[in-house]
Each structure stands twice: as C-alpha cells, then as structure tokens.
C-alpha cells in the first residue's frame, strides 16, 4: 500500500479541522445570520413592517405611527405580540408572550447625540435611548428610559442590565436600525395607563430636542372597550391561554399546536415570517460544505496529491499524437493505468499465435499474445509510461519498422502491427486515442 506523504497528512488534517469548524458554525448560526442579513436589507429598504415581522410573533400590519421625526430619522410604531422572560420565586425562568408596542427607528442623525459621554469626574458612560412619559392609573405622570446606549465596562449598568442593553445596542451595529418595545408587563410594573410622549435621550442621559407627542395615538393596554384596537381584542384570549399552558409546563408540541389553531381559525393580522426566511438555510449550508470539500480536494490534488484531476482533464482534452514523446510521462508526475490494445494484420490463412513483448522503465515485461480466435487483438491494462526493447515472435512472418518505443498514455492506447510473409515488409502503424 502506498503511504501518504507528510505534507498530505498535514494539509488534509488542517482541512478537516477547518471543515468541521465551518460546519458547526454554519449549522449553529446559519439561521441567525440569515435573519440578521434579511433584517439589514429590509431596514436599508425602509421596510419597517418587514423588520417587525422578524422580531415579533404577531403584528398589526397597519402602523400606529409611520413618519419622520424632527431630525429626519424615520420612526414606525406597530401593535405586536412578542415574548418576555419572567422568573418565579423558585428561580425558574419562563418565556411568556404579551401584547405591546414595537418601534423601529431608521436613519438616526447626529442631532441625536449617541457618542460616549465623559462627565466632570472623568466617568465615562453612554445612556442614549428612548424616554417615555406616561400617565399612571392614579392620574400622576412619570417617565421611563428605554436605554439603548452601551459601552464595555459601563459603570452605570449592573450585570443583568448590561446584557439586555448590549443586545439592543448590537442590533443597530448588525442590522442598521434601533428598536424599542413597551409591553404589558412593563405597563403593569410602572402602573402606567397610557404613554403620552416619546423623546430620544442623548448619551449623557438628558432629553434631546427630538420628541413625538403620543397622546393622540392611544398607546394604552387597559383594554377599555371604547379604545382597545381590534388587534388587541383578537390576540388577548390566545395570549392568556398560551401563558397558562406555559406556566403549567406544557411541552413545545402542545404550544405549537395551540398557536397553529389560533392562526388558522381566529387570527386575521400579520405574523412572523422568520420560518420562510430560514427555510432553505440547511440546504445552503450543505452546499457550502460540499463546495468547501470540492475546493480542498482540488487544491490538495494539485499541491500535495497525485494530480488525478489534472490527468483527468488531460485525458479528456489532451492532444493526440502518433509520435512518442520522451518526457511526457514525467510531465504527468504520477502513474495510472491505460487500456492498451495491440493488434496485428496478418496474411490470409495465417493461424499461428503472434507474441509481442516490451520492457517497461521498471524492467517489467509486458506480453501480448495475439491469437486468430481473438482476431489477432489483445487489450491489457498497463501503467502509463515508456516501453522499449521490443521482441516479436511471429513464425513465418516479418514486420518492418517495429516501434522501438511505446509511450503509453491517455484514456486508451492502440498499436497496430502489419505482418507479411517473410518475403514482404510492411510498416507498422501506431494509432493512439
């Protein structure tokens, strides 16, 4: 058995390691990358609804607000159903769903100051975000900062807060937009009745001049019959049932079945299209890995292999020639087997066996016994290369101009010898294909 060279082992070893790493990366993060790329493309196209569909489970296609702010940035606010995480007294976390409002902010300008801020004490932080003024259930007012600005080791953030804010901040870096969401559990935690103003907050935590009056948009989750939208009314029973099942430890199949029944029977608004966006990700990942493998094999065969691919194309497209070339075998830099046919044309009524012998470069003898019963033709698979020192045994016959060298190469190699009775000399014809 022929051993692999040291360079081959090193090359293919690294190739396999890199291939496994790529496969893990593609299959672990392929769907996330596809969603992120799609969100970025939609944001660049100004498709705020398309972005919302990738972030939330259900949404009202008709935006509550969809226009430019005073600085020229674009803001759209949608009614949505999205997820949030709650933690029980025993420390178990549950992912529930809730109604709320999703804002998508595109093309923010420098008028909204988002650069890291250093105060008089030399403390560096970043608090840019969205501040909401709201009216409480008792009629008093208050404000809430939905912070987006983030920097490493920000002293104004505790560990749990940092993770949340970091995710919000990276959405802009990755996909080119800022978002905010204000859900029912936030309303309940703040004892808020309705939102009445939105202001973009600078990195120092102070309000900017960019604001929006929300008082005429009815951003309330109190479910007053006169003011609650059709979307909120339609999704409310489903949310209650879904969350009850989650708290009762229902499995994913039951939750998926409940969701499917709701969509098919009771729901008339928009829903997430992330499944459609990612449906071909697995196929593309497989094609990427196959493409990588093909490239590795081609490069490996060229650099450290037997050049089989080069030889294959040489066989398909190489030039044919009747003249042997002394250096041709060495140009291939490898060996392979060739279907080699030697045939003979003999006088009529001749019936004896003809033997034709040649010696290879490694001193191996090849023997072609040509018999009348086989039409004086014999095909053997022999190694490519040069064969010399011919010896012909043909009782009663003669063959003139016997090839002193056979240069066996290509897909097939054929040599035809023409014999005559000893008083006639006929040249041999070499036919290569």
N, C-alpha and C positions, 0 to 999 in steps of 0.2 A: 504494500500500500504506500502511495506517495504521501509524504508528510507536508503539512502546511509550513510555509516559511514563517520566520519570526515576525516579519513586517505584516504578513497577512493576519496573524493572530492578534497583533496589536490593533491593526486597523479595524477588523471586524468586531473585536471586543469593544472598542470605543463606540463603534456604530450601533451595536446592540444596546449599550447602556444609554446612549443618547436617544435611540428609538423608543426604549421603554419610558424614558422621562417625557418625551414628546407625547406618547400615547396616554400616559397618566394625565398630563397637562390638558390635552385636547378633550379627553372624556370627562375630566373633573370640572373643567372650567369652560368648555366649549359653549354650553348653553348660556352661561353668564356673559361671555364675550359677545355672542350673537345678539343678546338682548341689549347690551350696552352699545354696540355698534348701531343697532336699529334705533335706539333712543336718540343717539347723537345725530343720526341722519334726519330723524323726524324733527328734532329741535332746530337743526340748521334750516329745515324747510318751513319752520314756523307752525308745525303740526302739533299744537298743544294737546289736542284730544288724543292723538296717537301716542304721545308720551304718557298721558294719564292712563291710557289703556294698558300700558306695560307696567305701571306702578301699582295700580289698584285692581281689585277683583271685579267690581261693578261700577258703572258711572252713568250719569245723565249726560247724553251727548250734547244737550243744549247748555252752554256755559252760563253761569250766573253773571259773570263779567268777563269780557274778552276785548281788551283795548290797550292803548298805550298809556303809560304813566307820564307824569310831567317831565321826566328826563329823557323820554323817548324809548325807554325799555318797554317790553310787551308783557302784559300780565293776563292770564286766564284763570278763572276760578270755576271749579266743577263740583257738583254734588257727587259723592263717591261712597262706596263701601270698601273699606280697607281693613288691614289687620293691626292688632296691637298685642303686646305681651303683658300679662298680669301675673303676679306672684302670690300664691296662697300663704297662709300663716305658717304652713309647714315647709315653705321654701320651694315648693313645686311650681314651675312656670307653665302657663297655658297660653296658647296663641288663640285669641278670640277675634271676632270681626265686629266692626262698628260703622255707623254712619258718620260722615264728616264732610269736610271741605278740603279739596286739594287745589293748591295754587301752583302754577307753572310760570316762572319768570324767565324770559328770554332777553338776550342782548342788553344786559345791565351796563350802564355807562359809569364813567369815573365820577360823576356827580354823587353817586352813592359810594362813599369812601370805604374801601374794604382792605386797605393796606394795614399791616401790623402796626399797632399803636404802642408808643412808649410814654408812660406818664412822667410826672415831675420827679418821682422817686426812682426812675430808671426801670420800673416794672414794665415788661413787655407782654402784651396780650392782644387778642383780636375778638371783638364781640359783635361784629356786624351780623345782621339778621333781619327779622321782621317782627315788629312790635304791634300787638293788637290791643286796642282799647275796647273794653267790654262793659256791659251793664249787668250787674248781678241780679239775682232774683228778688232781692230786697230793694232794688232801685238804685243802689250806690254804684259807683264806677271804679274800675281798676284797670291795670294794664298787664300784659304778659309778653315776655320776649321769647320768640321762637328763634333761638340762636343758630346761626349757620357758620360763622367765622371760627376757624380752628388753626392752631399752630402747635408744633411739638412742645411738650412740657409747659403748656399754658397754665400758670399758677391760679387762674381764676376758675378752672374746671376741676371737679373731682373725677375719680376714675370712671365711674359709671356714666357720668355726663359726657366725658371725653369721647367715649366710644360712639355714642349717639350723634354728637355734633360732628365727629370725624366723618361718619358715613354721609351726613348731609353735605358736608364741605366737598368730599371727593366726587359727589355726583356731578358737580359743576366741572371739576377738573377732567373727569372722564367723559361726560356726555354734553357739556356745554350749556347747562341750564341749572337754575336753582328751583327748589320746590319747597313748599310747606304744606303741612296737613294739620287740621284742627278738628279732632274727633270728639265723639260724645263723651268719652271718659275724661277728656280734658275739660269739657264744659262742666261736668259733674264735679271734678276736682276743684275747679275755680268757683263753683257755684254761679256760673255765668248763665245769663238768659239769652243774650244776643251780642254779636260783635258789631261795633259801630264805627271803627276806624282802623285802618292799616297804615303803618309807617315803616319805611325802610330805615334801619338803625345802622349808624356808622360803626367803624371798628373800635371806637372809644366807648361804645355803649350808649351814645346820645342819639336822639332822633335827628334824621336828616330832613331836608325840605321836601322829600318825595313821599307823598301820602295819598291815600284814597279813602273817601267817605263811603263807609259800608252801611250806613243807617238805612238807606233805601233798597238794600239788597236782601233783607230778611235772612241774615245768617243766624238762624235760631234752630235749636234742636229740642224745643219744648213741646213739639207736636200739638200745637194749637190747631184745631180743626180748620180754622179760617186761614191760617198762614202756612201750614205744612204742605210741602210740594207733593205731587203725585209720586215722584221717585222715592221720597222718604216714606210715604204711606205704603208703597208697594213692597219695599225691602224690609220694613220693620218686623213683620211676623217671621220671615225667614231668618233674620239675624237672631231673634230671640230663641227660635228652635235650634238653630245651629250652635249657639253658645251653650245652651242647656246640654246638648249632646256632648260637647267638648268637656264641660265640667263633670259630666257623668262618665268620662273616659271612653267615649265612643271611638271605634277604630277608624282608620282613614277610609276604608271601603264604605262604611256607613255614611261618613261625612260627604264623600264624593257622590254617593247615590242621592243623598238629600239635596245637594247642590244641583245635580243634573235634573232632578224632578222639578225643582224650583225654576230653573232656566227654561225648561220645556213647557211648563204648564202655567206659571203665574207671572213671568217676568217679561217686560216689553221694552227695556232700555239696553244700553251697551254693556259689554262685558270684556274682560281681559282677552287679548289676542296673543299672549306670550306663547301659548302652545302652538299656534300656527307659525309664529316666527321661528320657533326652535324645532319644528317637526323634522327637518332634514339635516339637523346638526350631526346626528350619529352617522348618517351616510357620508357626509362630507368629511367627518373625522376619519372614517375608514379609508376614504380615497386619499386623504393627506398622508396617512401612514403607508399606504401602498405606494404612493408617489415617492415618499422618502426612501422606502426599501428599494425601489427601482433605481433611484439616483445613486444610492450607496453601492448597489451591485454593479452598476455601470462604471462608476469611478474606481471601485475596488478591482474590477476585472482589468481595467486599463492600467492602474498603478501597481498593484501587487498580485494580480491574478494571472491566468493563463491566456488572456486576450481572446477568450472564446467569442465574445461579442464582435470584436474586430474581424476575427476569422469568419464568423457567420456572414457578415456583410461583404467580406471579400469573396466568399463563395457565391453569394447572390449576384454581386455586381462586378466582380473582378474580371479583368480582360482575359480572353482565351488566346492561347498561343501554341503553335506546334513546336516551337523551338525551346529546348530546355534552357533554364537559367540557373547558373551555378550557385548564386547567392540567394535564391528565392526562399528556400526552406528556412534559412537563418533569419530572413526578414519577418517571418511569422512569429518567431520567438516562442514556439510551442510545438507540440506534436498532436496529431489527431489521426483518425483512420479514414481511409479513402476507398470507395468501391472501385477497384481496379480490374478492368477487363482486358484480357489478351486473347486475340482471335487469330485465326490463320485461314488464308485462302490456299487451297491445295489443288493439284490436278485432278481431273475426273478419274474415278475408280480407285483413288488412293484411300486406304483404310487403316493404316497403321497410326499408332499414338505418337504425337509430337510432344517433346518435353522442352520447355523454355525456362531457364534459370537465370536469376540475377542475385547479386550480393548487395545488402544494404550497407549504410555507413557504419552500422554497429556490427558488421560482419555476420549478419543473419542472412541465411539463404531463403529466397522465395522460389517456389517451384510451381509452374503451371503445366499440368498435364492436359493436353488438348486431344480429345477423342472424337472419332467420327460420330459416335452415338449422341454426342453433345453438340454437334455442329461445329466442331473444332473451335470452341469458345469456352473460356473459363473466367469466372469472376471471383475474386477474393478481396477481403477487407484487409488492407495493409497500411502501415504507418506512412504518413507523408514523408517526403524526403527524396534523396538521390540514390538510385540503384545502378550499379555498374557491373563490370566483368560478366558480360552475357555468355551463356553457354546454351547451345541449341542442339538437341538430338532429334533428327528427322531422317530416318533411314530412307535412302534413295532420293532425297530431296535436297535442294540447295536454296539458300536465302541470301541475297546480296544486300550490302549496305545495312547490316544489322545495327540498330541503335546502340552505341556504346554506353549511353547514359539515359536512364529514365528519371525524369523529375516529377515525381508523383505529387499531385496537389489538386485542390478544388473539390467539388462535390463528387465527381466521377472522373476517372482517368482511363482512357482506352488506347490500346496499341494494337494495330493490325499488321500482321506479317504475311507477306505473299511468297508462297513457295512455288518452285517449279522443279520439274525433273532435273537431274544433275547436269543436263546439257543446256539449261536455260537459267538465266539470272534475272530476277525481277526485284526492284527496290521495295523495301518495307515502307509502309505509310503509318505515321503516328497520328492518331486522332484524339484530341483532348476535348473534354466537355466540362 
